[in-house]
Amino acid sequence: MQFNVPTIDSSESAEKLKETILTSEPSAKVEIDSDSKTVTINSKASTETFKQLIVAAGHKLK
């Protein structure tokens, strides 16, 4: 699944978001491209779970 997260503004914020996601879903494979502001996640957890994690980390989804 892929999300457009326009509030990722640096590699540091991307890394923090990745850590937040992995804390809740440690088996997820997470790739974040801070240039294109996309988050790609490969996991068995639901899309809604990751939407909530991204928003809880202080980001917005497009």
Residue pairs with C-beta under 8 A, 6 or more apart in sequence:
1 40
1 41
1 42
1 43
1 47
1 50
2 38
2 39
2 40
2 41
3 38
3 39
3 40
3 41
3 50
3 51
3 54
3 61
4 37
4 38
4 61
4 62
5 17
5 37
5 38
5 39
5 54
5 59
5 60
5 61
5 62
6 37
6 60
6 62
7 13
7 37
7 58
7 59
7 60
8 14
8 17
8 32
8 34
8 37
8 39
8 59
9 34
10 34
11 34
13 34
13 59
14 32
14 33
14 34
15 32
16 57
17 32
17 39
17 54
17 57
17 59
18 30
18 32
20 53
20 56
20 57
21 28
21 30
21 39
21 41
21 50
21 53
21 54
21 57
22 28
22 30
24 49
24 53
25 43
25 45
25 49
25 50
25 53
27 43
27 44
28 41
28 42
28 43
28 45
28 50
29 41
29 42
29 43
30 39
30 40
30 41
31 39
31 40
31 41
32 38
32 39
32 40
33 40
39 50
39 54
41 50
43 50
51 61
54 61
55 61
